[in-house]
Amino acid sequence: MSGENARRLPPPRAVPVGAVAVVGVLYAVGSLMGWGGTAFLAWAEAGAAAAAAVSLLLTARRTKDAGEAARLDAASDAVSDADDAPEGGVSARFGAVWRASWRWYGLAAAFWFAGAVGSAVSSEQSRSALSLSVTDLFYLAAEAALVTGLVVPIRLPRDARTWVRYASDTYVCACALFVLGWVGVFGSLYHRSGESPSEFSLELLYPLIDVVLVWGALPFALGAAHGHRRAAWMGYGALAAFAVGDIVTAVVRLRGGVPADDPADILRLAGLLLLLLVPWTGPVAAGARGARRGGDGRGRVIGPGLAPAAVAAAAALFVAGHSLTGADGIEPVVSFVAGTAALVLLARLAGLLRENDALRKAVDTGEEHFRALSESINDAVLICDLDATVQYASAGALRTYRYEPEEILGRPLGEIIHPEDLPRVQEVFRRFLDAGDAGDAGDAAEAGADRAGTGVHAGEAPADALRVACRVRAADGTWLPTESTVSRYSGTGGAPGRLLITTRDLSEQAALQRQVAHLTFHDGLTGLPNRAYFEERTREVLSRALSAAGAGRAGKVAVVFVDLDGFTAVNDSAGHAAGDQVLAQAARRLRATVRSDGTVARWGGDEFAVLVQLPEDGRGETRAAVELAERLLRTLSVEPYRVGSKGIALTASVGIAFAEDGAPARGGRPEPGTGPEAGRRLRRGAADLIRNGDLAMARAKELGGGRVEVFAPHMHTDVVRRLELGSDLQRALAEEQFAVEFQPVVELETSRVTGVEALLRWWRGNESVPPEEFIGPAEESGLMIPLGDWVLREACREVARWRRDSWEVGLSVNFTARQIAAPRFVESVAAALEETGLPPRALTLEVREEVLVEDAGHNVERLSALRDLGVRLAIDDFGTGYASLAYLGQLPVDIIKIDPSFVAGLGSDETLTLLTRTIVRLGSDLGLTVVAEGIERPEQLELLREMRCPRGQGFLVARPMAAGRAESLVRTNLAARGLPGGARLPLSDAELPPVDADVR
């Protein structure tokens, strides 16, 4: 079915309502025209009652089962979503209430069905108390059940006073209707019937019971909960139809009519049809809404209001008119009933007067409490008329504004509101008053909310109140920030047209907000702006510079980053309190050096940042920025910092970056503009400028500190490359992209291979990454420890296999300071030797000289432990480090390796040649093996042989090569020892035989 056809269909409840309406019309027509006789009418009534009973009882049962299932679902859902549980419980309670009401309606229809069947079988249609039968008891039970169905969904009052009012109102209404009915109809019928008063009273028993039930049930129908009102009024309508039907039947019977003349069966069928429609028109969704609004879904008893008085007045007027125009006068029963009703009504009026007096006293007490409360609180409480003229001012108002009473009373509020805020306040007041007159005060709140941040705003105030923030002038002329809540006020006399204004002085809050803002954007130690302020200020200055550039007044924006060299040592040696003093002094020096229009901020730790905007002067602005950086360096470095009685000398690393450095092309500056894209460009440009200054400072620190560096684009490229390498190293280690190559070490005299040095190589795809590019990032990322362990095991495993072939070849492996300082370093080396079977004496650990100086105690201890295992120790790049000779006496060093920078100068530099000769002689005198690294030219080889250098390695000897080629080279070299002339240098692998398949 298409959506268009679905929209053309009638709503689901329209079909049953239409069908019932058609049945009712047909029955009414048939009853009036006498179709089928009394039997048809009786059985039709029984059928309608049966249908209503079945519909109500089955629907109540089905919805109960559905409610149980929903409760189970809500209980299971509450485990994962506790927020749904309360609403589900409320809906279940509400459903239980209206299901109980429907069940009573169903019982009423069932009782009526029993009575109708009894009447149809016995053909008795009198409905007279004089001929009371079992069927009549069913009818009475049906009406009682119907009233119970109206009472069940109501929360009954617990105080006796409410029940007395309820009984008196019901009695007055019933008496008034009785009087009206007696005077208008039943009085003449009583005289015509000739029956005794007791007999005639029994004739009126059904109408009297119906009148009492109808008026007694009215407060319960009026107080039905939101979701049950339709069902309640349909049940009340059925009760009223039954009552009117009994009255009509009584009138027809007393006039001597026959059952065929009685149209009351139409009213009774209409009542049954209303009950039949209750399940079909029950608003289940509305019931859920009512449950959410009303808690358990129960209604409350609502009195008929002025109905008792109105009905009583009508009855009195009717009786008075009848007594003036009638011939028979007033019967005693009317006087008795009217008199008792009048007495009850007078009692009700007396009770109302007492309640009114109590309410007046409560209002007076509330007014007194309001005055006492307004005088005792610190907030200012004002009562003004609609023209905002002050009529009352509390003691708090006088304290807040420091006015005398005669200075504030009778004065318009506009005279003490700040002139900048006054137009907005007047507009908001006008909207508030207009919205109040229109019954929609929420518009005023929206009007105030539109002015948030402009001095007037609406906060979370009630719908009939307005919250306004503005500045108010005190008696001494100062402007106080205030927040006021405005609402309508009537007071004791109920006088309209006044406003209640409660004002709070926000001076302390504003001062606290300023303090919080200062602490948020300033450093507590130095008093300088912090990083957040500096970033915001950089964006602001860049935006202003871009605007000036668009107007042809371009300048240059520069960021200078400063870092104190050696500051960590101050904290470690003198303590953090001394470090704080140094930072405070450095901040004062920087602030005194930078011009007032520049921004000096503490970036974090011992880092500071300076933002300056230089006027356009050709290339002079660049020179001015560099001169400023040099002045900052001198300011921070020349004079020592005073900490107590001591002076601490520090240097600084300074980096400079300019706004166009690394900026997009097209002039080197981001283009000015507006909108989100321009804002993003500005934020990105500010972040790039700050990053570039930090990179320049880091570069100055890497170069030893105490210097100024200007940012260059390659610095950022280098950092990005190092980050990418660090990320790729993780993946390369997991994917086994690394390989170990071996470079032979030979005896220079005999050209015999004595060992190999293991070298790490990284093949990223088909590209070889130089070791100097990835060793540093590996150290920084901590990957050097697992990577070095892998190199050690692979190299040991390969050389151990060669030694099993009776080749006396040693292995040298380089280790960094971080590897040696790693936990269980000694144990990992020992485990690698044991796992691969390489003898400890065949392994040489090569370390640089600085390793022996940095954390010397621990490093020397660990290297000594390895030496005790039999592992030999070599000092790599000897002659370029620190205090090497001192450690030669402390460590059992076996080998020293001459740095390639010394070997490179052999034959061309006399100084380097002399130093190389000295190192060789020193090693010989100390009994150490000397290895010359970086032999690349024949004259270097000849000079080293002349110096009697024992061993050497380099490209002239042999290049690094893979394990298979190295194995072939070693085999060939060792085999050539027995040949005439032995092996010759350089060792070349170009003529090596192919590697056998079982070798590699």
C-alpha positions, 0 to 999 in steps of 0.5 A, a space after each residue: 500500500 502506498 503512503 498516499 493511499 495510507 493517508 486516505 484511510 480513516 484513523 483506527 478509532 473512526 471505524 468502531 465509533 462510526 459503526 456504534 453510531 450507526 447501530 445507535 441510530 438504527 436502534 433509536 429509529 426502530 424503538 420509536 417506530 415500534 420495530 420488533 416490539 418490547 422483546 426486540 428492545 430488551 434483547 438489543 439492550 442485552 446484546 449491547 451490554 454483552 458487547 460492552 462487557 466483553 470489549 472492556 474486560 478483554 481489553 483490560 486483560 490484554 493490556 495487562 499482559 502487554 504491560 507485564 511484558 513491557 515491565 519485563 523488558 524495562 527491567 532487562 533494559 534497566 541493567 544497561 540503561 538505568 535512565 529508562 527504568 523510572 519512566 517505565 515504572 511510572 507508565 506501568 503504575 498509570 496503566 494499572 490505574 486505568 485497567 482497574 477502571 475499565 474492569 469496573 466498567 466491564 463489571 457494570 456492563 456485565 451486571 446490566 447484561 444480567 439484568 437485561 436478560 432477566 427482564 427479556 425472559 420475564 418480559 418485565 419492564 416496569 423498573 418500579 421499586 414497588 415491584 422490585 425483583 432480582 433483575 433490579 438488583 443487577 441494575 443497581 449493581 451495574 450503576 454502583 460498579 460504574 461509579 466505582 470505576 470513576 472513583 478507582 483512578 482518583 487519589 482520595 482525600 484523607 482529611 475529614 473536612 474535604 469529605 464534609 464539603 463533598 457530602 454537603 455539595 452533593 446533598 445540596 445539588 440533589 435536594 435542589 434537583 429534587 425540588 426542581 423535579 417535584 415542583 416541575 413534574 412529580 408534584 402534579 403526578 403525586 396528586 394525580 396518582 392518589 398514592 400514599 407518600 411512602 408508596 410514591 417515595 418508592 416510585 421515585 426510588 430509582 430517580 433519587 438514587 440516580 440523582 445522588 449517584 450522578 452528583 456524587 460522581 461529578 467531582 471524580 469525573 472532573 478530577 480524572 487524570 490527563 490520560 484518563 479523562 476521556 474514559 472517565 467522561 464516557 463512563 460519567 456520560 453512561 451513568 447520566 444516560 441511565 439516570 435520565 432514562 430512569 427518570 423518563 421511565 418513572 414519569 411515563 409510568 406515573 402518567 399511566 403509559 405502557 412500556 411501548 411508550 417509554 423512549 428511555 431504552 434509547 438512553 440506556 442503549 446510548 449509555 451502553 454504547 458509550 461503555 462499548 467505545 471506551 476501549 476503542 477511544 482510550 488514549 494510550 499515548 496520552 496516558 503515558 504522558 499523563 503518567 510522566 506528569 502525574 507520577 502514579 497517574 491518579 487524579 484528585 477530587 475536584 469540587 463542583 465549584 459554584 454548581 451547588 449554589 447555582 442549582 440551589 438558587 435556580 430551585 429557589 427561584 423556581 419554587 418562589 415562582 411556583 408558589 406565587 402562581 400555583 394553586 396547590 401551594 408548596 407540599 411539606 416535603 418540598 419545604 423540608 428538603 429545601 430547608 435542610 438544603 438551605 441549612 447545609 448551604 448556610 453551613 457551607 457558606 460559614 465554612 467558606 467564610 472561615 476559610 477566607 479569613 484563614 487565607 487572609 491571615 495567611 496572606 498577612 503573615 506571608 507579607 510579614 514574612 516577606 518583609 522580615 526576609 527582605 530585611 535580613 538578606 544581603 540582596 537588595 529587594 525593591 518593589 517598583 511600579 510598572 514605570 520602574 519607580 521605587 516604592 519599597 527598598 529593603 535594608 539590603 538595598 540601602 546597604 548595597 547602594 549606600 543610599 539613604 531611604 529618601 534618596 532611593 524611594 520614589 526615584 526611577 530606576 533609570 537614573 541609577 542604571 549605567 547609560 550604556 546599559 539603560 537602552 537594553 534594560 528598557 527594551 528587555 523590560 518592555 518585552 517582559 511586560 508585553 509578554 506577561 500581558 500576552 500570557 507568555 513570559 518566556 518571550 522575555 527570557 528569550 529577549 534577554 538571552 539574545 543580549 547575553 554577553 552585552 550586559 543584559 541576559 536571561 539566565 535559568 529563571 522561572 518562566 514568569 521571571 526575568 534575569 537582568 545583568 547591568 551596572 548600577 550607580 551607588 551613592 558614592 558614584 561608583 558603578 557596581 556590577 549587579 544581577 537582578 531577578 524581576 517578577 510581577 508582584 501583587 502584595 497583600 491587597 492584590 494591587 496589580 501593576 507592581 514589580 518585585 526586583 531582587 538584586 545581587 551585588 557582583 563586585 566580589 564575583 567580578 573581582 574573583 573572575 578577573 583574578 581567575 582570568 589573570 591566573 588562567 593566562 599568567 604564570 604564578 611564579 614569574 608573573 609573566 603571561 603563560 603559554 595559553 596567553 602567548 598563543 592567543 596573543 600570537 594569533 592576535 598579532 598575526 591577524 593585525 599584521 595581515 590586516 596591515 599588510 593588506 593596507 600596504 603597511 606590512 611589518 614583520 612578526 618574530 618569535 624568539 624562544 629562550 632556554 636556560 642551559 644547565 638549568 636542570 643542574 641548578 635544581 639537582 644541586 641547589 634545589 627547586 627553590 633556588 631554581 624558582 629564584 633563577 627563573 624569576 630573575 631571568 623573567 625580570 631580565 627578559 621583561 626589562 630588555 624587551 620593549 613595552 609593545 612586545 610580549 614576554 611569556 613563560 612557555 614552560 619549565 626553563 623556556 621563555 618566549 618573546 613575541 615582537 612586531 617589527 616595523 617594515 624597514 627593508 631587511 632591517 627588521 630581520 637584523 633588529 630581531 637578531 640583535 634583540 635575540 643577541 641582547 637577550 642572550 647577553 642579558 641572561 648569560 653575562 651576569 650570574 644569578 644570585 641565590 642567597 650568597 651564591 652566584 650561579 652562572 648560566 648560558 642560554 640557547 636562543 631561537 628566532 622564527 619569522 612569520 613568513 618562515 614555512 608559510 604557504 607560497 604566494 608572497 610568503 604570508 597567509 592571505 588575509 580574509 574572514 570566515 572559518 577558513 581564514 580563522 583556520 589559516 590564522 591558527 595554523 600560521 600562529 602554531 607554525 610560527 611558534 613551532 619554528 621558534 621552538 625548533 630553532 631554539 632546540 637546534 641552538 641547544 643541540 649545537 652546544 648552547 650559548 648561541 642564537 639560531 635562526 629558523 631554516 626550513 630544513 630544521 622542520 624537515 629534519 624533525 619530520 624525517 626523524 619522527 617518520 624514521 622513529 615510526 618506521 623503525 617500529 615497523 621495520 623491527 617487526 617486519 625484519 627489514 634489518 640486516 647485519 653486514 661484516 667488515 673484516 679486520 686484518 693483520 697489517 703485516 700478514 694481511 690475515 683476517 683476524 676478525 670481523 666487525 658487525 654493522 647494522 644495515 636497514 633496507 627500507 624497500 629497495 632503499 638503504 637508510 644510512 646508519 647515521 640517520 636512524 641510529 639517533 632516532 632509534 636511541 631516542 625512541 628506545 628501540 636501540 636496546 631490542 635492536 642491539 640485542 638482535 644484532 648481537 645474537 645474529 652476529 654471534 650465531 654467524 661467527 660461531 658457525 664459522 668458528 666451528 669450521 676451525 676458523 679463528 675469527 673474532 667478532 666486534 660489536 658496537 654498544 651505545 651508552 643506553 644499551 649498557 645502562 639498560 637493565 640486565 645488560 650483562 645477563 643479555 650478553 651472557 645469554 646470547 653467548 650461551 645460546 649461540 655457542 660463541 666463546 666469550 674470548 671471541 667477542 669484543 665489545 666496542 664502546 666510545 670514550 664518552 660511555 666511560 665518562 657518562 654515568 661512569 660508575 655503573 658503566 665501568 662496573 658492568 663492563 668489568 663484569 663482562 670482562 670477568 666472563 672473558 669478553 674483550 673490551 675495545 675503545 672505539 674512535 680513540 682520541 676524540 673523547 674525554 679523559 681516555 688515558 685515565 680510563 685506560 688504567 682503570 679498565 682492563 682494555 684489550 683494544 684501542 681503535 684509532 679514529 678515522 679522522 687521524 688515519 685520514 691525515 696520514 701522509 698529508 698532515 704532520 700533526 695527525 701523523 705524529 698523533 697516530 704514531 703516538 697512539 700506536 706507540 702508547 698501545 704497544 707500551 701498554 700491551 694493547 692491540 691497536 686497530 686503525 680504522 678508515 684505511 682508504 689509500 695505499 700510502 696510509 697502509 704503508 705508513 701504518 705498517 711502518 709505524 708497526 700498527 698491528 691491525 687495521 680495517 677500512 675500504 682499502 682492506 675490505 668493504 662491509 659485506 653480507 654474511 655469505 660474501 664475508 664467509 667466502 672472503 674469510 675462507 679464501 684469506 685463511 686458505 691463502 696463508 699457506 700459499 707463496 706470498 700469502 694474502 695481499 691487500 686490498 682484499 677484493 671479493 670480486 674474484 671470490 668463488 660462488 657461494 655454495 648453497 650449503 654455506 648461505 
